[in-house]
């Protein structure tokens, strides 16, 4: 299964939602578009590797990785985590900024409330 299968499935699902615009881009071009016009994109559907790269890039638009929450949503489950990971090199040094984890927990709480 490759990118063609992924894109085909996204387009199949999108047929059920006429008010949603779907387009596809080469990742390098889209990375530039995201920097130039971040307000144009409400949801970005991508493969795991490109999603990870774009989420790190988008974090730079809001102040850096320490401010970027993350919520990976599946059909039945979700995982909340800060975009930057655990940062073990600063563990125990009283210098980590918890805002990304707090915002991630907020995203999860909101998702759980809507799921019920």
N, C-alpha and C positions, 0 to 999 in steps of 0.2 A: 504494500500500500504506500503510495507516494503522495506528493502534493496534488496531483490531478484528482485523486480519489477524495482527498480532504476538501478541495474546492468544490467538487461536484456535490458532496454532501451538504456543504454550507449553502450552496445555491438551491438544493432540494428543500431544505428547511425554510429558507427565505421565501419560497413561493407561498407559504402559508401566512406571510406577514407583508402585505402589500405596502405598508407605510414605512418599511425599512429599506434603505438603500444599501445594496451590496456591490462592492467593487473589489478587484484584486490588483495588487501592485507587486513589483519586485521589491524585495526587502530593503535594498539600499536606497531606492527612490522613496519608499514609504518612510524610512527613518528620517529623511530630509523633510518630507511633508509634515511629519509629526512635530518636528522642531519649528517649522515655519507657521503652521496653523493648527496647534493642538486643540483649539476650540471646535474644530470640524468633526472630531471623532468622539462619539459617545461610547462605543464598544468596538474593540478590535479583536477579531477572531483569527488566531494564528496557531501554528504548531508550537510545541513546547520551547524549542531552542530560540526561535525568533521572538516568541512572547517574552522570554527571559531577557533577551537583549533589549527589546523595546521598552520593557518595564524599567530597566536600569536607566535607559535614555530618558524616559518620561520623568523619572525621579529627579533628574537633573533640572527639569523645568520647575520643580516646586521646592528646590533648596537642597537636594541631594538625597542619597539613599536612606539616610537616617530619618527622613520625613515621609517616606513612601510606604503606605500600607499595601497589602495584597490580599486578594480573595480569589482562589481558584474554585470555580463553581462547576459541578457536574450535574447530572440529572437528579440524583438523589443525595449527593454529599457535597460538602465544600471544605476547603482547607484555608484557614486564615494564617498569614505570616507576613512579617515585614519583608520588603523587597531585598533588603541587604543580607539577610541570613543572621546567623548567631554571633558573629564577630568575636570569636574566642580569643583573639589577641588582646582584647581590652577587658576580658572577664575579670571581675574582682577589683578593678582599678577605679571604680566610682566615676566613670566618665562616659558611660553609654547613655544615649538619649532614648528614652522609652516611647517617644511619641508614635513611631511607626507601629510598634506592637499594640499600643492603646488604640490607634486608629484601625488596625487590623481586627482587633476584638470588636470594635464598633461595627465594622462591616459585617462580621459574622453574626452579631446580635441582630442586626437589621435583616440579614438573609434568613435567619431562623424565624424571626417574627413574620416574615412574608410567606415562608414555607408552610406554616401551620394553617 
